């Protein structure tokens, strides 16, 4: 499918004919899959369908310009393109529709995502990189509209880095930056802010990105007049058109039913992006959507008969057929015969896919029925189990959940009974869950040998002449050594370059390593993260800087929906080891308080969330992560850059362990758990508590995701019999999560003699000023009195009330 128009003009007539007819076969195959896929949803075999019908022709032209090493970042209507680059078969299309959990049948996500979400394998089964230059690549889709755009920016920027930073290790990843990142989006989704933010950023950066807008004039049922000014996205973006005097975009407009024009448009777009590193917008007009938006409704409800008639006449497949006939490449009869054979192929492929999906479950169904039959005969409650048996036996197309639901309900009727059939059913349920659950829960984190939690701690060492320096200096020196020893690392963000970040943790590094490796960006957090995701997916090791933790909220959707889920939704076949650097905690005011930890903890499952209490610990986290390949958010202490720390003698060797707490003070009366800047306050209070005969054990959580995988907090509670979690997040936030981990996962409740408690910030955002901080977040006095109050309950005579 790599034949371009230029190449096609050099073909013999017969070869040209064969090439065009191959495109037609793919177009018809894709359309038949869409039509039959809709029927599978409406008959109940699949849950939901969203298909690429009406977009076939431009995707065929796009596929001809797409080369090995290129990347796609698209959306859920690109099935024809995936078929054209030989990464989606009929059977795989339906396997995705049925949610087949075997990666060999559904290579896109092993059933974790609904059909229409496409991906290729960047990694082998052991998590090692494939040679991305020898394959056509598709980054894994997400459903949120325009969510694919920030990542697209990073995929394109990687080519710029590989071309212009000569020290990068390019093998298997880039051929001098000649790769193009191709994106697709529906015209209605261009209304999203992520689209405009990405368009602007790509124009500024001048990266090899081609973005196709599939324009069928609707967004679900809403017409373009309600979506886009002037009803035309390329017209309102015309100011981005490059000129002789100013860099910008090349903008190409083409009708989606015009095969020769589409071939020419995409060949031109690819050539400009690939050779000149100029972004290109291809506005594909006059497309249709024959089946409407999805299987959840019908477009006849919102399109009038005139519009529907126009769509029937301008269907791109019909227009393609008419053009083939007009060019004497085939007769109508020949094409009709071809279509008939394709319809049979699609029906056969659908049937084969369903059989492959359903056969294993039907086999297990027979096992369960045999056990239930014996159970009914031997149980006094057999009459209650009989309806369950009948229900399962009559289910001709059972799901895995149907088997477990019946089996587990049957066990409820034989509680207290002793029978061999009961034991067999118990064993079956246990083993089936153990075997099946990983299909749905596996690969959230790296489960290969390169898992970051397996990296052994290397503690800092100090010499007699180790100097006391500002914490920022430790970070700066560590980053300097990172950039020296890791050629594929780079850092970028607001104020990260020229001034070396707002706290000078990168001071002087842009001058040393260049503007591409230590780079300033615009004020656009979502695409800063997108840059990092895309570049990490192409073998670089980016560090994306978000100036303050509060500003992470601008990018939390991309972090949550895309970055945190990438390994999970590709069944471990793609990764983006992006490090996100930010700073927070204990600053003053609503907008710079830096305590959105509960949001991070709950929205970023699949990433690490790390909260070092000082810059030496932070440096160790960066070193650990760069030895691994997983995404993480590191929250540096905003009030710690000017605090003095001793310069380690082994700075580049330090490894702060992930998922491991640190006991910073031994004690016997109560365990106090905290993290970040608040941990320092807790340490001060622990010394004050000694004056009233309270010996507190202080634990630094260090890592919130994951938290304390060695269960050292539980071991502390076993000794002290009391636990207080101190946190500057809001009530029910990070402290509630930590307490859940301690009580539910570590079972520390068994050792408690007092109620486990939390001390948090107030429920509102912190007020401004020093007094605002004092009355909004836990103060030293708050912590002292809370601990004292807990000990008062234990021994009122020894600890009489303070007030």
N, C-alpha and C positions, 0 to 999 in steps of 0.2 A: 504493500500500500504506500510505498515511499515515492512512487512515480510522480514527478511534478509536471506542470504544463510544459515547461521547457523540454523536459525529457520526453513527454508524450508527443511533441511535435516531431521528434526524431524517430519515433516508432514507425514500423510498417503499418499499413491500414489494418491488417489482421491483428497485430499486437495492440494497436490502439483500440480496436473494437473489443478485444478480450478484456482490456483494462477497464473500459467503460462498463461493460456488461458485468464485470466483477463488482464494481460499485453498485450497480443496480441490484444485484443479488443481495448484497449486504443491506441496502435500503429496504428491500421487500422483506427480508428476514427480520430486520429490526421492527418493521411495522407489524408484521404478523405476531411477533413476540408481544408487542404492546397490546394488540387486540385480544390475543388469547390470555395474556396476563390479566387483563381486566375481567375476563370471564372467570378466571380462577379465584379472583377476589370475591366476585359476586356470588359464586357457588360456595364460598366459605373455606376453600382450601388454603387461601392466603388471607392475611389480615388486612392489608392495605397495598395499594399500588399507585405509583406515580411514574409516568412513562415518557419516553422521548419522541412520541409520534408527532410528526409535523416538523421536526428539526433534523431529519435524516440527511438531507442533501448538503447543507453547510458543514455538517460534521464529517462527511466523506471528503470534502475539499480540504478541510482542516487536517484530516489524517494524512493527506498526501504531503503536506508541508512539515509534518511532525517527524522528527528524526530521533535516532537512538541518543540517549543522554538528556533529551528534553523532558520537561515535567508538565503535567497537567494539574491545575487546581480548579476544579469545575463544580457543577451542581448536578442535581439528580435527573437531568434529561439527556445526559451524554452517552446513552447506551450505544448508539450507532457508532460513535467515535471509538468506543472501547472494542466493539466488534471489528471495526476497520483496522485497528492496530493489533488484532489477534490476541486480545486479552479478555474477551468475553465470548463464550460459546452459548448456544441455545440452552444446553443443560445447565450451565452456570447461571444464566439469567433466571431460570425458574428455581434453581436451588436457592438463590438469594431471595426470591419471592416467598418461598416456603420456610425460610430461616433454617436451612440445613446447617447443623453445627460442626460439620466436618470440613476443615479447611481445604481438603482435596476436592470437595464438591462446590463449596462456596468460597473461592479464594479471596473474595473481597473482604469479608469480615467474619466468616464462619458463623453466620446466623445472628451476629450481634446487632447488625443494622438492617433496616428494611431495604428491600430491593431498590436499585437506582443509586446506591452509594458505592462508588467505584474506587478501587485501589489496586496497585501492583505491589509486588513484594520487593522491598528494598533490602530485606534481611533474609538470611537462611533460617532454618529451624533452630539453630543454636544462637541466633541473635547477631551473627556476623554480617558485615556489609556484603551485599552482592556487588558486582561490577555494574554500576549504574550507567556506564557509557555503552554497555552492550545490550541495553534494553530500553524500551520506551516506558516512561515512568508516569504514574498517576499518584499524586498524594491523596490520602484517604478523605473522602467527602464528609461533610457534616450537613445537617438539615437546616440550621438557622440561616435565613436568607442573607446573602452577602458575607456570611462568615468565612467563606473561602478566600475573600479578597486580601486580607492582611497577610495570610500565608503566601499567597501568590507573589506579593512584593518581595518577600524574603527568598523565595525560590529563584526569582529573577536576579536579585542582588548577589546571590552566591556566584553567578557567572561573572559579575563585575569584579568581585573580590578575587576570584580565581584568575581572571585576566590581568589584573593590575597589581596584585600583591604577589610578587614573584617567589616569595618564600613559602607560600602555601603548598601543602602536600596534595597534589591534584590526582594522583593515580586512582583510577576507578571512579572518580567523581567528576572530572572536568577535562575537556580538551581546550585549554587556553580560554575558557569562558565562552565557548561557541554555542552553549546550550540556551535554548529559549524556554521561558516559562509561559505557558498558555493558560489563560483563564476563561471561564464562561460564566454568564449570569443572565437571568431573565430580565427583560426590560423593566418590569415593575420593581424588581429588587434593587435597581440602580437608585431608587429613592432612599435607600438606607445610608446612614452616615458612614458606615464602613466602606462603602463603595467610593464616596467622594474623598474620604481621607486617603484611601489607597491611590486613587487617581492622582491626587495632588502629590503624594509622596513619590510615586514612580516618576512623575514629571520632573520633580526636583532632583532625584537621584540619577535619572537617565539610565534605566536598566532595561535589559532585553525581555520585555513583557508584552505579550499580545493578549488583549482582553476582547472576547467576543460577546456582544450583547444580542441574545436571541429575542427578537422583537415581534411578538404576535399581538401587540396592542392591548393585552389584558394582564392583570395580576389577579389570579383566581377569577372573581366575577367583576373586578373593578377596572374600568377602562383607563387607558393611558391619560386621558384628560384630567383624571383625578390623581394621577401619579407623578407626572413630569411636566414641568413648565414647557409650553409650546408643544407638548406631546412628542418631544423628539430629543432624546438624550444626546445624540451627536451634535445637534444644532446648539444646544445650550453649553456643550463642552467645546465649541469651536474656538473659543479663546485659547485653548490648550494647543491648537495647531502650531507646529513648529514653523519658524520662518528662517530666512537667511541670517537674521540678526539675533534670534532668541531660540534657545532650546525648548522643546516641548514634545508634543505627540505628533505622530502621523495618524490622521483620521481617514478611515476608508468606509464608504457606504456601499452596500451591495444587496440586491434582492435575494432572499433565501431560496427562491425556486429557479434561479438562473445558474445552471451548472457551469458553463464556460466562464462566466464572470466570477463565480465563487472560486474556481480553481486559480484564476489569475489573482484575485484579491488575496487569497491565503499564501500563494507563492510570494507575492510582493511583501506582505506583512512579515512573513518569516525571514525573508532576505534582509529587510530593514533592521529588524530586531537583532538578528544573529550577527550581522556584519557591523552595524553601526551602534549597537546598544542604545537604540532609541525605542521607547515604548510606543505601541500601536493600538489604537482602538478600532475594532472592526464592528460596525453597526450593521447587523444582518436584519434587513427589513422584510416586510410582507410575508412573514411566516404564519403558519396556522397551528392549531392545536385540536386535531380531529376528535379526540375523546374528552376534551375539556381538561380541567386542571388535574383531577385525580379521580380515583374510584369513589370518592365520597360525594360526588354530585355530577350533574349534567350541565353542559354549557348551553343547552337549549333554553335553560331557565333565564339566561341573561344576554343572549345574543339574538337579535332579530333575524327574520328569514333572509333579509337582504345580505346581512353579514355572513350567515351560514352558507348561502349560495356562493358568495365570493370565496369563502374558504374552501368549498368543494372544488371550485374551478382553479384555485391557486395552490392546491395541495402540492407540495414540492415533489412527492413521488410521482404524481400524475404528470406534472410538468416535465419531470425527468424522462418519463416514458414517452411523452410526446416529442421531446427533443431527440431521443434515440431513434425514433421512427423517422423523424424529419431528416436525420443525418444518414439514413439508410444503413444504420448499424444493426438493425433487427426489425422484423415485421411485428405487427401487433399480435399475430397468431403465435409467433415464436416467444414473445414476451409473456403472453397468456399461459403458454405451456410451461415456461420457466417458473412463473408465479405459482402454478398448480403444484409443481414439485416442491417448491419452497414451503408451501402451506403444509404439505405432508411431513416434511423434515421438521418443522416447528412442532407439529402435533406429536410426532414420534419423540422428539427431544423433551417435550413437556412430560410425556408419559414416562420416559426413562428417568427423568429427574424426580418425579413423584414416587416412583417405585424405589429409587435409591434412598429417598427421604423416609418413606413409610415402612419399608421392610424391616429394619432393625427394631422398630417399636412394635410391629405386629409379632415379631418373634418373641419379644419380652411379654407381650400380651398373653400368648399361649402359656408361658411359664406361670404367670400370675393366675390365670384361670385354673390351671391344674392344681395349684396350691390351694386356691379358694375352694375348689370342689372338695378336696380332702378336709379342709377346715370346716366346711358346712356339715359334713357327715359326722365329724367328731365333736362338734361344739353344741352345748345346750342352747346357744343363741344362733344356731344355724339358720333359723327362719328369718332373722334380721339381716344376716349376711347374704341370703339368697337374692334379694333385689339388687344388691351391689354386683353380684356375679352376673345377673341377667343384664344389667346396664352395661357392664364391660363387654360381655359376650356379643351384644348387639351393636357395639360400636365398631363399624367397619373401617374407620380411619382414625384410630386413637392417637392422641398425642402422648408424650411422655408424662405430662402432668395428669392426664386421665388415669394412667396406670397407678401413679403414686397416690392420687386422691382416693381411689377405690381401695387400694391395699391398706393405706393408713387408717381409713375409716373402718375397715374390717377389723383391724387390730383393736379398735376401741371396744368392740363387742366381746373380745375374749380376754380382757384384763382379768387376771387372777386364775385363768385356766392354764392347764399344762397339757401340751400336745405337740407332737412332732411337726404337724402342719403349721402351728403357730410359730414355732422356732424357725421354720423354713421361710415363712412370710416375713418375720422380723429380719432375718438375714438378707432376704431379697431387697427389702426396703432400704436397709443400711447400705448394702453394696451398690444398689442402683443410684442412690443419692451421691455416694462417694465417687462413683464413676461419672455421673452426669453433671453434678454441680460445677466442676471446673470448666465445662463447656460454656457456662454462663458467667462465671466469676473469675476465670483465669486471665492472666496477663495484664492485670491492673497495674502492677509494677513489674520491673525486670525480674524474671525468675531464672535467669541464666547465671553463669559463673561471674559475670561482671557486675552483679548487683552491688550497689554502693554500700549496703549495710554489711557486706562481707569484708570491707576494707578495714584493716587493723589500725587502731589508734597509734599515732606517733605524737607523743607529748612534746611540748617545747622544752628545750634545754637552754641553760643560761651560763655564761661565763662570769668570772669575777668582775670583768670590766663591761658587762652588758649595760648599755645606757638606758636611761628613762626617756621615752619619747612620746609625743602625741600619738594616740591610737591611729590617727589617719596615716602616720608615717609607716606604721607596720603594714597597713593595707597597701599603701603605695609601693613599698619595697617588694611586697609579695606579688602584686600585679606585675611589676617590672620583671620579676623572675619568671612568672607565668608566661608573659609574652615572649620572653627570651627562649624558653624551653618548649613551648607549645606553639608551633608556627601557625596552626589553624585557629587560634583563639583571636577574638576581636571583641571590643566593647563599644557600645554606642548608646546615646541617650541625650536628654536635654542637659546641656552644659557639661557633658562628659568630656568634650574634646579640648577646646582652647583653654579653658580655665581648670581643666582636670577635675571636674564635678564640683558641686557647690560646697563640698567639704574637703576638697583637695586630696581625695583618696587616689586620684589619677594624675596628680600634679606632674607636669613635665613629660608625660608619656606619649602624648600626641606628637610632640616635637621629635621624640626618639623613634617612634614606630610608625608615624605617618597618619594622615587624615582618614585613611580607610580602615585602619585597625583600631584607632582610638578616635571615634567620630562623634560630632555633634549631630543632633537631629532637630526637627521641628517639634512643636508642642502637639504631639499626636500619639498618645500612649498605646492605642489599639494597634497601630501599624508598627510601632516600635517592637511590640511583642510579635507581630506578624513577621517582621524582618528576622527576628530570632528563630521563630519556628521554621520558616522556609530554609534559612541557611543551615540550621542544625540538621534538617532532613537531607541535606546534600553534603554532609561530611565535615562542615565547619564546626567550631566550638564557640558559639557566640555567647556573650554576656550582655543582656539587655538591661539597661539601667532605667528604672522608673524613679523619678526624683524623690518622691515621698510615698509612703505606704498608702496614704489617702488617695493618691492618683492611680493606684492600681485598680481602683473601681472603674476607671474609664476602660480598662482592658480586661476586666474580670470575665466577661463573656467569652472572649477569645481564649483566655487561659483555661477556663472551665470546659467549654464545649469542644475546643480543638486540642490544645496542648495536653491537658490532663488525661484526655480519653484516647489519645492517638495509639498508644501501644495496645490498649484494651480493644479498641474497635477494629484493629487490624489483626487481632489474634497473634500479636507479637511479631508482625512482619514489617512494621515501620516504627521508627523512633525519631525523636527530636530532643536530644540532650541539651536543651536550652537552660542556662542559668539566668534567673531574673534577680537582679540586684536592686534593693530598695532600702529605705531607712525609715524608722518610725519609733514610736514609744516616747512618752513623757514630754513631748513638746506641748506648747500652750495654744489652745484655741480649737474651735469646732473643726476647721478644715485642715489642721496639721497635727492632729492628736495622735494619729498613727496607731490605732488600736482596732482595726477591722479584722481581728484574728479569727473570730468565729466564722465570718464569711469565707476567709481563706481555707480554714480547716474543712469546711463542709462542701465547698464548691471545687476544691482542687484535689479531690481524691484521685490518685494516679500521679501526683507530684509529691515531692518532698517540701515541707514547710519548716524552715530552720531559723531559730531565733538565738543567735550567739549573744552572750552577755558582754563581750568585749571584742576588740578588733583582732586579737590573737586567735580567739576561737573562730571568728569569721574567716580569717585567712586560712585556717585549717579546713573549714568547710569548702572553700573554693578549691583547695588542693585535692580534697577527697572527691569532689564531684568531677573534676577533670580527669581523675583516674577511672571514673565510671562512665556511664552513658545514659543518665536519667535526668529528667527536668526537675528543677527545684526553684523555690522562692527563698531567698536569703534576706532576712530583715535585720539590718544593722541597727545598732542603738544610736539614735540621732544625737543624743547628748553625750556620746562617748568618744567623738573624734578628737576632742581637745584634752581628754583625760589621759594621764600619764600611764604608760605600760612599759614593761621592760622588754627590750628588743631581743627576741630569741636568737640564739646562735645558729639554729637549724631551721630558719624560717621556711625555706622551700620544701622541707621534709615533713613539716607538721601535717598531721591528718586528724581532724576532729571527727570522731565517729558519729555516724548517723543512726538515730534510734537508740542512743545510749544516754542516760542521765548521768549527772556528776554530783556526788555528794560533796559540797563545798565546806560543810561544817558538820562534824559528828555531834550527836546529841542523844538524849535518852527519854525526854519527856513528851515531845510532840514533833511530828514531821511537818515541815513547811515546804511546799513545792511552789516554785515560781519560775520565771524566765525573763530574759531581756533586761531592760533597764530597771524594772521593779525588783529583780533579783538582788541588785546592789542595795536597795533599800532594806530588803529582807535581811541581808547579811548584817547591816548596821543594827537593825532591831534585835537580831539574835544575840549580839554582844550586850545590848542594853538589858535584855531579858535575864542574863546571868546575874544581874544585880538584885533580882527578885527571886533567885533560885529556880529559874526555869531554863533548862538546858535543851534548846531546840536543835533538831537536826535539819539542816537546810539543803535542799536538793534543787539543782538547776535542771530544768527539763531539757534545755538545749534544742531538742528536736521535737516538734509537735506532730508532724507526719513524717515518719512513724514515731510513736512515743514509747520509749522504755521497753524495747523488745526483750530485754533481759530480766524484767520485772524487779528491778532494784528498789522501786518505790514501795512495792509490797513488802520487801524484806525489811525496809526501814519501819514501816507501820507495824510489822510483826514485833519489832523491838520497842517502839514508842507507844503503840496502841491508840494513836491519835493522828489525824491528818487535817491540815488546813491548806487549801489551794489559794494562793494570792495572785491576782491577775488584774491588769488595768483595762481589760476588755469589759464589755457590758455584762450585767447579770445574765446568767444562762448561756454565756458565750464560751470562750475557750476554757474557762474554769469548769464549766459543766461537762465539757468534752473530756477534760483531764480526769475529772472525778469518775465519769463513766468508765474510762479506761482502767482506773485503779480498782473500782468496785466490781465491774462486770468482767473485764478481761483478766485482771490479776487476782480477783477474789480476795482482796484485802479486807473486805468486810468481816471476815472470820476473826480478825485480830483486833477489831476496834472495841474500845471501852467507852468511847465518846462518839457523839454524832459527827460524821464527816462534814466539814463546812468549807465554804468559799468566802473570799473577801474580794470584791470586784469594784470596778468603777460604778458610778451611778448610771441610771438607765438612759441618761441624755448624753449628747456629745459634750465634751469638756468645754467649759467656759474659758474665755480668754484671760491671760495674765497669770501671775504666780498664785494669786488667791483663787483664780478659776481652777487651776490645776489642783490646789489643795482641797477644794471643796467638791471636786469632780472625781478624782482618782484616789486610790488608797495611799494615805500618807504614812509616815513612820509611826505616828501616834495611833492611827487606825489599826495598824498591824499589831503594835504592842498591846493595845487594849483588847483586840480580838483574841489574841493568844492568851492573855491574862484571864479573860472571861471564860475561855474554855477550861483553863486550869482551875479557876474558881469553882466551876461546877464539879470538878474532881475532888477538890479539897478546900471547902469554903473557909476553914479556919486558917489554913496556911496562906491562902490567897484571898483576903477580904476584898470587898468591892473597892475599886478605884474611885468611882463616882456614881 
